[in-house]
Amino acid sequence: MVARLVIAAPSSGAGKTTVATGLMAAFAGRGLAVSPHKVGPDYIDPGYHALATGRPGRNLDAYMCGTGLIAPLFEHGARGCDLAVVEGVMGLYDGAADQGELASTAQVSKLLRAPVVLVVDASSQSRSVAALVHGFASWDPEVRIGGVILNKVASDRHEHLLREALGESGVPVLGVLRRAPAVATPSRHLGLVPVAERQAAAVEAVAAQAEQVRAGCDMEALLALARSAPDLRTEAWSPETAGRSHAGGAVLPARPAPRVAVAGGAAFTFSYAEHAELLTAAGAEVVAFDPLRDEALPEGTSGLVIGGGFPEMYGGELSANEPLRKAVAALAATGAPVAAECAGLLYLARSLDGSPMCGVLDADARMSERLTLGYRDAVAVNDSVLAPAGARMRGHEFHRTVIEPGAGALAAWGLRQPERRVEGFVQGGVHASYVHTHWAGAPEVAARFVERCAGGPVA
């Protein structure tokens, strides 16, 4: 059994990431093995979680992976750990639009049978805090709110008023945090600036968050609350088992492991840890490369995965690396499997904000004022290296760019909401789309991709 806490809030902006990351780092500093998790499709917060704990940040997304995988994925990530800290998403009860509690922090807390610590921005209230906490604690009796951490408290007098108001609520105050500029993390058009872009500053910020939490929170009470979580009684998810179950138990014929190159570095920071694990379990050798620095693909590359990130912030540098752009285009021209999501889609385009990109796709991309954000129900429109036509998947879009045209002659996905449309490109071995997917929810994707990389059929 792994002790565990879910860090939630009434709304976005209350300080969940600061508190969750600070708790992770503070407990890790005490010698505990801490497993970091994030509810929902967020890629950026897990980077700070990984920095705080020294372990991969893992997502728990009930929409993309299904409710039945939440506890097994949690157990997989937390194996061998003393404590797990799960950062929530948005407000405690906010989930997928028009889907009730689906994918909400509240739902995940119930699936994990984990106590919730509510982080409240107390900067503009005193006695009203008790009504707010009471409402959240009583809304769903299956959600166990074990305590509250008051954030952005102005003074000792303010703290006294808040504690007095909460004294009759039945929900203990487990921490009080003052406003502290040192713990702040800069943001831009898609949220926090990723760790990979500010490594030294991020290390300092996480250290400051840990110190703030240590000074302002009852660490022993929080640990006791985490240890009060009951046994989950579930089997941990396994990339090997998941891959076999979707291959019908079939054993692939012996052949050399295909080398799959996965883009990383500051421009391509969006990925789920389970993707590389599933590729490896399917028989691939996974090798990372950095399109900002490396002028060639890893030797012997059979397939290419280019996930999400911020190419728009590095358009000039990516464009200047002409040798790599040509290498990517040459690989795609051979029909080799290439899976590109969001940032990867932009990198494969002809241009991004006027700067030449790889030119694999006859399309041009540019920044936009409009934020495209939300879960997507997707259907494969054409056969590709990722899915056969008609396959259904769930995904997520998150970008402030547009690409024209939005779909190729052979589109990648047909989307049902928020409006019906086709998007993305299937071109030879290339599958490029704005839609992020989580392969733990569809492990057959990794198996299919690796089979194609190995020169096998894609039926």
C-alpha angles and dihedrals in degrees: 000000000000119000108234146182132191114214110209139161140200090250144349116289097039094113104265095144094048093049096041094047091044091051092048092051094042094051091044087052088059090059098261121139101237124197113208122211137173128202114230135007099313115139101179104057092053088061090061090044090054090050090052096048109023090235131101114275108236131200127225107202115171093185099054098032102029129246092269092065099051097086095039092049089048091052090048093054095040097047110136095009130126096213140012125206116197118196113209130221128242112325119349095257098034116112142145112340114266090359102102112227094344112138093000123137088243092057093047091049089055093046089052094041085227129154116243127227110203116215109207125194098223096177096112105031145056121174092013088071089078093057091048094050092044091053094051093044094051101038095087116018090201090064110083112209103193099180149336134244113205112216132195093019110176105209147341089272091052090049091051092053092048094048091047091052093048093046092091097040097084091230112110123228105239098177146005120204127191124214107279121180091193092069095051119115118208119245137200139172098320100031131269121015106254121251092242090065097051106023099158094042091046091054089053093047093050091049089052091048091052092050092048091051093046091051098043106034136069096241095183092052091048091050091048090051091050091050091052091071111111126237112283093214093208134125117248118250114251126198090213094052093042092052094048094048091056092045091056090247090295119155115221116232115263112269136140114289109261114234113238115195114210120198117233140149128096095315096052109040101137113101141120117236090226092064094067090041092054092047090051092046089051090058105267129133104228116210125180124220135178117228089200094059112017117082094195138037116253110282113269096017110176098175140012133219118191112180133184132299140110111309088151088069092051102034094127095050094044090049092047090057091079096159092061093043089055092046091053091048091048092051092049090049090060090060093249114158113270121178114191128178126190102307088033089054090054092047091054092050125100092250143355116210088338096309115119115251129181096301094218090129126048091232139100127219133203141172117269136198090226120090114218108201136156150077118294135206104213135190121194106244095192138019111271142161088272105043144358119249111279096028113138124220137167121228147154137243123210119162148111096213136088131209124207119242095028093208137026130231084275108039124210103216141013109215125205102194152083079003132349112259144131121239143171135038136275109188121158104308093344123109109180126171145145090237117103114211133191109225094200085074091051109024091169086077092067093044092050092047094049092046089055091046088054090054096256129135124280101213 
